[in-house]
Structures are given as C-alpha cells and as structure tokens.
C-alpha cells in the first residue's frame, strides 16, 4: 500500500502546472512564467514527476534535520537551567540570562516552544486594557514620574520593603532606591539623591497618596492662591520650584507602573542570582544595575536640550527637604513633640516655634529660620496615682425623700382645691 502524500497548496499548484506541461497542453516556457521559476528548474521538475510520479514534486529535504538545529546536549542543558536557577523566568528573560551567564545562545521563540512542549510554567503578563495614547514630553527633565512600590523584593530573604522609583517621561531614564517604608522621609531622601545626580526636574508626576498630597483643609494662603493643601513633600518641592502634578488614577502614570512590573520580573531575579538579602546590598547592586538597564531600555528624546536645573549654589537641600511642624512655646520655654519634651535654652519672645526633622535623623528647633539651642528633658515627674473610689453601698449617698409638708406640695393655684379636699370629693363620688 502506497504512503499517503501530504502536499502544501504551493506544491499542489506546481504539480497541476507541471502535469499540463507534461501533457503538452502548455509550453514549459509558459509554465516557468506562471510558477515564477527558471526553465531549467521546470525541466528538472518535469523529469522528476515522470520518474517518481506525484511525489517527485516534493522537495528532497522535507523531513531532514536542519543544519542549524540545536544539539540535544545544549537543549538538555538549557532546559535544566530553566527548571533550576531560572525557574519562573519568561522566555525572553531566560534567553538573555542563558547567553549572559552560561554562553548558550537560544532565541526566545525557540525557548517558548520548548517551554510549551516540556510543560514549563512561567508568569505571563495580563492583557493591558485599552487606553488613549499620550505622547511623551519632548525634553529630558520636563516631567519625571515618581512612585513607590511595596513588594517582596527579596523573596522572603528579608521583610517587605519599598522601592522608590523615578522615570523620565521623555527618555525613560530610571532611578531607584530601596527604603523600609513609603513615607515623607523616604520620598524626600530619594528626591535628594535624584536631584544630586541629575538636577531639579521641571515637574513631578505622582499619585494622590497622603505623602504627596495634603489631606488637611486648605489654609487661608492656599485659598487665596486657589490651590489644594500641600503635604510636607509638596511644600518642599514648591520651595525648590518643582511643579507637582497629581494623577487621577494609577494607569495615568503608566510608565512608572510598567517600570515596577518590569523590576518585579527582572530585578527580583537578578538579586536572586546574587543572593542579596538586605536593603544596603540592594542599593549597592542598583548603583551598578541601573546604568546597564538605562543603556539598554532608554529612548532618545525628541529634543536634545536637557531641562534639568542644576542645584543653586549655597542651597541647603537638607533644610528644605525636612518635615517642619509648628509647636507652641510654653511659658517655661518647653516644646512638646512626638511624646517628648524639649527645653529651649535661648531667651526669645515667641509663642510658636518650628521643629524640623532632617533626612539624616537630626532634629532642629527654629524660630524665623534661626536654629535655637535646646536639650531634651528625659526625667519628668509622674502624677501620683489616686486610689479608685469605693463602689460599696455604704459609701453611696442615700436618695433624698421629699417630706409631705414641703412648701411646693402645699402650693396650689388660685381656684384649685387642696389635695385633701380633692381626695374627699373623689371618695364621696365613688
């Protein structure tokens, strides 16, 4: 029994034309024009079909192993690594690491096909919802997107922490730093590091987190300027001349959100390969990793001019980027702050002073911009504890019983009868 031939549509078309040429219904020159082949190739096909019948039209290399086929030893090694240290890596990232660390060059599509055949699972990104496209800013430094991501960055090797991330809207240049939590101090610290490295951006695009947007009622000054109340971070950036733009939703600042998705895939695995387990080690690694990352994923801005402003000479970033809290100065020149009591040693005539918490952990008490001398009062007198009052019945006051001859009981309105007369009248009626 002859084997069943499976031909493609292209081969069936060729066979149909070649049969017509064999039967002399068309000339070989015409067949060459229809099939877009040379007349020499047509003569070869005619000869093969006459000798081998219909199967002569099939290419001789069908089913043969490609000369570029990957050896089984290399395939086994690659799959073993993808099941081991590269477990969970998607085909694209696994292909990069195999070439970078193991000198095994395999395309991402080949890896994807192997993953499907071998049943190797990896996290796939969800389909993104449709959103209206917003063009990038033209200049570098025109707008920087900023956010913090609370995540298990060290995969259980330490507790959850926050990665403060910055991405330039025009060039996608990235800056990031690890912190214990997302708050005012980490925001100020990370912005200081960004400003020292690149300069002051024209604007910062961030969400409506309480760290970045004030939650208190607007002051009179805010109402006169027709603006919302500012947080401590917002006031600091306003003093530096940086415009704050608050996003109405998370997808609006999509570039920094996508950056965190990329970092949660790539950065986590890079730190896993190096067994990093502390914030200090993570920040040290970022100083080497980010230049490589930026070199690969940066895009060229539309305009060459960089709008980052250099820091003015003599500016005190630590003073500006600090948490300033006004407090009343008591008559004994003491100030209460965060459950602690401080004695001001300078003799000033003021009803209110400002407590400044700096990024480096220091604390200053200032009045009209001048730092005051102070010391913390560590020993404070405690109030004597009073014994609780007894709840015994003997200690309670007896209820007051109004006597029958009390004046208000004898009182009656004009025309009314005394109480005793009323009782006699009612008795007579009954």
Rosetta blueprint (number, residue, H / E / L):
1 X L
2 X L
3 X L
4 X L
5 X L
6 X L
7 X L
8 X L
9 X H
10 X H
11 X H
12 X H
13 X H
14 X H
15 X H
16 X H
17 X H
18 X H
19 X H
20 X H
21 X H
22 X H
23 X L
24 X L
25 X L
26 X L
27 X L
28 X H
29 X H
30 X H
31 X H
32 X H
33 X H
34 X H
35 X H
36 X L
37 X L
38 X L
39 X H
40 X H
41 X H
42 X H
43 X H
44 X H
45 X H
46 X H
47 X H
48 X H
49 X H
50 X H
51 X H
52 X H
53 X H
54 X H
55 X H
56 X H
57 X H
58 X L
59 X L
60 X L
61 X L
62 X L
63 X L
64 X L
65 X L
66 X L
67 X L
68 X L
69 X L
70 X L
71 X L
72 X H
73 X H
74 X H
75 X H
76 X H
77 X H
78 X H
79 X H
80 X H
81 X H
82 X H
83 X H
84 X L
85 X L
86 X L
87 X L
88 X E
89 X L
90 X L
91 X H
92 X H
93 X H
94 X H
95 X H
96 X H
97 X H
98 X H
99 X H
100 X H
101 X H
102 X H
103 X L
104 X L
105 X L
106 X L
107 X L
108 X H
109 X H
110 X H
111 X H
112 X H
113 X H
114 X H
115 X H
116 X H
117 X H
118 X H
119 X L
120 X L
121 X L
122 X E
123 X L
124 X L
125 X L
126 X L
127 X L
128 X L
129 X L
130 X L
131 X L
132 X L
133 X L
134 X L
135 X L
136 X L
137 X L
138 X L
139 X L
140 X E
141 X L
142 X L
143 X L
144 X E
145 X E
146 X E
147 X E
148 X E
149 X E
150 X E
151 X E
152 X L
153 X L
154 X L
155 X L
156 X L
157 X L
158 X L
159 X L
160 X L
161 X E
162 X E
163 X E
164 X E
165 X E
166 X E
167 X E
168 X E
169 X L
170 X L
171 X L
172 X L
173 X L
174 X E
175 X E
176 X E
177 X E
178 X E
179 X E
180 X L
181 X L
182 X L
183 X L
184 X H
185 X H
186 X H
187 X H
188 X H
189 X H
190 X H
191 X H
192 X H
193 X H
194 X H
195 X H
196 X H
197 X H
198 X H
199 X L
200 X E
201 X L
202 X L
203 X E
204 X E
205 X E
206 X E
207 X L
208 X L
209 X L
210 X L
211 X L
212 X L
213 X L
214 X L
215 X L
216 X L
217 X L
218 X L
219 X L
220 X H
221 X H
222 X H
223 X H
224 X H
225 X L
226 X L
227 X L
228 X L
229 X L
230 X L
231 X L
232 X H
233 X H
234 X H
235 X H
236 X H
237 X H
238 X H
239 X H
240 X L
241 X L
242 X L
243 X E
244 X E
245 X E
246 X E
247 X L
248 X L
249 X L
250 X H
251 X H
252 X H
253 X H
254 X H
255 X H
256 X H
257 X H
258 X H
259 X H
260 X H
261 X H
262 X H
263 X H
264 X H
265 X H
266 X H
267 X H
268 X H
269 X H
270 X H
271 X H
272 X H
273 X H
274 X L
275 X L
276 X L
277 X L
278 X L
279 X H
280 X H
281 X H
282 X H
283 X H
284 X H
285 X H
286 X H
287 X H
288 X H
289 X H
290 X H
291 X H
292 X H
293 X H
294 X H
295 X H
296 X H
297 X H
298 X L
299 X L
300 X L
301 X L
302 X L
303 X L
304 X L
305 X L
306 X E
307 X L
308 X L
309 X E
310 X L
311 X L
312 X L
313 X L
314 X L
315 X L
316 X L
317 X H
318 X H
319 X H
320 X H
321 X L
322 X L
323 X E
324 X E
325 X E
326 X E
327 X E
328 X E
329 X L
330 X L
331 X L
332 X L
333 X L
334 X E
335 X E
336 X E
337 X E
338 X L
339 X L
340 X E
341 X E
342 X E
343 X E
344 X E
345 X L
346 X L
347 X L
348 X L
349 X L
350 X L
351 X L
352 X E
353 X E
354 X E
355 X E
356 X E
357 X E
358 X L
359 X L
360 X L
361 X L
362 X L
363 X E
364 X E
365 X E
366 X E
367 X E
368 X L
369 X L
370 X E
371 X E
372 X L
373 X L
374 X E
375 X E
376 X E
377 X E
378 X L
379 X L
380 X L
381 X L
382 X L
383 X L
384 X L
385 X L
386 X L
387 X L
388 X L
389 X L
390 X L
391 X L
392 X L
393 X H
394 X H
395 X H
396 X L
397 X L
398 X L
399 X L
400 X L
401 X L
402 X L
403 X L
404 X L
405 X L
406 X L
407 X H
408 X H
409 X H
410 X H
411 X L
412 X L
413 X L
414 X L
415 X L
416 X L
417 X L
418 X L
419 X H
420 X H
421 X H
422 X H
423 X H
424 X H
425 X H
426 X H
427 X H
428 X H
429 X H
430 X L
